[in-house]
């Protein structure tokens, strides 16, 4: 019995996907994306956002992307993060405390059903980030997003990462580099390994297994930025990368839609974990205004 079969056998509540429906064409896209992530480690879903949705998100996120920029990382002995050298992008984290522009994207049924297909029913938002590599940004080093969890490989997927493209992703402006099939490997890849480039039009969704070796490409253009929203999901019994409970003010928490509240971590897992006095954490949170 694999991990997802074992979780399903527990008949645990599914607060994030219960009742979700998509039309037949989107149902086929969900199944295809799940299959591609399993087989090659990543999938590209085109037309994830409509033209109107894309325009609205760009407009509402404009002030957020003004906060992005670049930094010059040092060499390996004094680097900000090992494997990230040269001119690198400064991201904007904790998006749900800064904007409501991504709420509907994060709770999009097509997205959540794909994530459930990759991770199983027990998942949560780990971190939400605005990314915008400027012209002149250098390539990242290849890395895995699940490497922070010190457990041996092979193992079931711990993380499903996503990028929602707000601009066209091209090789020239630094589209994400992916090493197909490397999510099944147990050894690190060489930094000069062969890779695929996630070229896709604006409005597309890139989904990949957190174990997949990947890197942001360098932006060799003169005037083309590459804006995207990075929504990173992990298993709900693992620690989240970003502490949403502290990062989002209490009054803002209470104003969020319930599905988003649960996606960000206010959920009870396997009937017990995450509970408060054995009760649903969201119910407790709302009933104890001074907690």
Buried (B, 14 or more C-beta within 10 A) or exposed (E): EEBBEEBBEEEBBBBBBEEBEBEEEBEEBBEEBBEBBBEBBBBBBEEBBEEEBBBBBBEEBEEBBEEBEBEEBEEEEEBEEEEBBBBBBEBBBBBBBBBBBBBBBBBBBBBBBBBBBBBBBBBBBBBBBBBBBBBEBBBBBBBBBBBEBEEEEEEBBBBBBBBBBBBBBBEBBBBBBBBBEBBBBEEEBEEEEEBBBBBBBBBBBBBBBBBBBBBBBBBBBEEBBBBBBBBBBBBBBBEBBBEBBEBBEEEEBEEBEEBBBBBBBBBBBBEEEBBBEEEBBBEBBBEEEEE
